[in-house]
Amino acid sequence: MPDIGVKKRFLTEEDLRIERDLARLVAEYFPGDGFFAEEENDQLPREPEYWVCDPISGTRTFLTGLAHFGIAVARVCHGAPTFAAVHDPTMDELFTARAGGGTRLNGGPVRVTTGPGQDGPRVLFNLTYGYRDPAEARRVWSALLPFDVYRNTSSFGVNYGHVASGRYDAFVSLTKDAFPEVPGSLLVREAGGVFECRGGAPEVEPGERRFLGGAPWLVDELRRALAPALSPG
């Protein structure tokens, strides 16, 4: 699948097809809702209820034919997500969450971890291609070295599902946008975890680019480790 990006890198015809199909589904089944997505619908809706969509979360991975890319969507009501779904077709895994209803993987309930594995706390470092502050990214990487830290090319949305289901203990994300973080925040929180926006907002805002969270037993330690590494603001 070729990269057809013009305004940005890593855009395919599949991104556009999926986004258009999702927009049609929302218009059909939720006619009063707005639609906010990465490619052709990137203006924040005025409606109090709207859908957030990342048509291919992990397009760079999709372009290379690797696992794990995904489709990430969430419904937002008055500023907070109430439903989220992230589908990883490479593994046939569907992560879903409802506000107050927990997080599920292929229909079965999942939870964040309750303690470290034998190699210590497992922390995912989600670092986007071309992050806006390379010096900050280097500081964050150094701050995470005491942990059992992982970097991968997977979709950030799928990675949040992996944290919610206990495959990793926590995450730190430095992103190019915040589309997968909206559904990801609900997946992690409804699995008993913490999802924080480092700008201080209680919910994910379009301009936020720095996030951390995971299992509550680890989050305080992660905050302390990162405090000197993150730039103000």
N, C-alpha and C positions, 0 to 999 in steps of 0.2 A: 504494500500500500504506500503510494508516494506521499511525501510531505508537500502540501500545497500552501503552506503558510505564507502570508504576505505581511499582515500587520504584526505577526508573531511567528516564532518557529513552532514546529510540531503541530500541524493541522492537517487532517485528512478529510476526504469525502465522507468517510464513516462518521467522523465527529459531526459534520453538518447533517447527515441523514438521521442520526440518532437524536440530535437536538430538535430537528424539525418534527420527527415522529412523536417525541415526548411533548412538544408544544401542542400538537394536535390532540393528544390524549388528555392533556390538562384542559384544553378548551372544550372538549367533549364532555368530560366527567366532572369537571370543576369550573363551570363557565364563569363564576365570579372571581376566580383566583387569578393573580398575576403570574408571570413566568420570568425567571431570572436565570440566565445560563451563560456559559463562557464564550460562545462564538458569536451568534447573531442576535442575542437578546440580553446584552450586557448592561442595560440600564435598570437600576433598582426600581422595582414596581412601586406604584402608589397604593395599591390595594393592601389592606391589613393582612390578608391571607395570600401567600404566593408560594410558588415552587422554586427551589434552587436546584440546578442541574449542572453536573459536569459530565458531558456526554461520553467522553473517554478520559477517565482519570488515569494518567500514565500514558499519554499518547506517544511519548518517546519510546517507552517500552513496547507498545503496540507496533510501532513502526519497525522495530527490530525483530518482532516475532517472539519475544520472550514473555514468560509469566512474570508478574501478575499485573494486568491492567484491569480496569473495571468501569462500570457505570455507577455514578453516585448521585442520588437524588434525596431531597428532603422537602417536606411541607412546613412552612413557617407561618405561625399565627401570632400576630401582634408582637413580633420580634423574636420569638422563641420557636425552635423546631419542635414539632409534635409527632412527626413520623419521619423515618429515615430508612433508606435501603441502599446497599452497596452490593453489586453483583460482580463476582470474579468469574468470567466464563472459562478461563483457563483451568480452573479447579472445580467448576460447577458448584460454587459456594455463593449463597445469598445471605448476607447479614442484614437483619432488620431490627428496628426498634420503634416503640411507641412511648410517648411520654407517660410515665407511670406504669408502663406495662413490661418493662425489661427489654433485654436484647436477646435475639435468637440467631442461630446459625442453622440454615436449612430446616427451620421449624423447631429446633431444640434450644432450650435456654443455655446461655453462656454467661460467665462472670470473669472479671479481672482476677489476677493472681492474689493469693493471700500471703505470699512470702517468696524469697529468692530461691532459685534453683542452686544446684551444686557449684555452678560457675559464678555465682553472684548475680546481682540485679542485671537483667537484660534490658537494655535501653536502645530503642530504635532512634537513629538520627536521620530524619527526613530533610534532606537538603536539596532544594530545587536547582535546576540548571540555571546558571547565571544569576545567582542570588544578588540582590542589590547592594549588599554590604559584605564583600569578601573578607574583610578584616574581622568583622563580627563572627562570620562563619568559622574562621580559623580559631578564634578564641573559644567558641562554643565547643568545637571538636576537642580542643585541649582540655577543657573543663570536664568533658565526658570520659576521658581516658581512665579514671579510676573505676568506671563501671564496665560491665561486659557489654560493649557498645557494638551495634550493628548498623551498617549502611547497605542499602539495596537499591535496585532500580524499580521496585514495585510502585504501583499506584499508591499515593498517600491515602486515598479513601479506603483501599483494601488494607493497608497497614493499620488504620484505626480499627478495622474489624479484627485484625490479628491481636491487637492489644486488648480489645474488648473480650476476646475469647481466651485470653490467657497465654497466648503463644509468646508474647513479650510482656515485660512488666510495666514499661513506661515508654514514652516517646518525647522527643523534642523536634519541632518542625520549624524550618525557615523556608517560607514559600514564596511563590510568584503571585498567587492570588489566594482567595479563601473559599473557593467553590466546594472542594471536597471536605473542608473543615466543618461546614454546617451539618451535613449528615454525620460526619465522623464524631462531632461533639455529642450528639445524642446516643450514638452507638456506645461510646465509652462511658458516658454518665449513667445510662440505663443498665449497664453491666456492673455498676457499683464503683466506677472509677471517677477520676477528676479530669476535667478538660478546661484548661485556662488559656485565655487570651492575654498575652504579655502586655498589651496596651491598656489593660484594666477593665475592658468592657465585660459585662456578665455573659453576653452572647457574642457569637462571631459577627464581626462587622466587615463590610466589603474591603475596607482599607487595611485590615489587620494582616500581618505577615509572620508573626511569631507566636508559637503555641507550645505548650507543654502539658503533660498529664500522664494518667495511667492509674496504677493501683495506689490507693491512699497511703499504704505503708511506706511507699517510696517517694511520694511527691515532695514532701518537705525537704528531704535530702537533696533531691534534684533542684529545687528552687535555690537552696543555699549554694550548691555547686555552680549554678549558672549566673547568680547575681553579679559577680565581677565581670562576667564575659559579655553580657548583653549591653548594648549601647543604650543611653537614655532615650526615652520617647518611644 
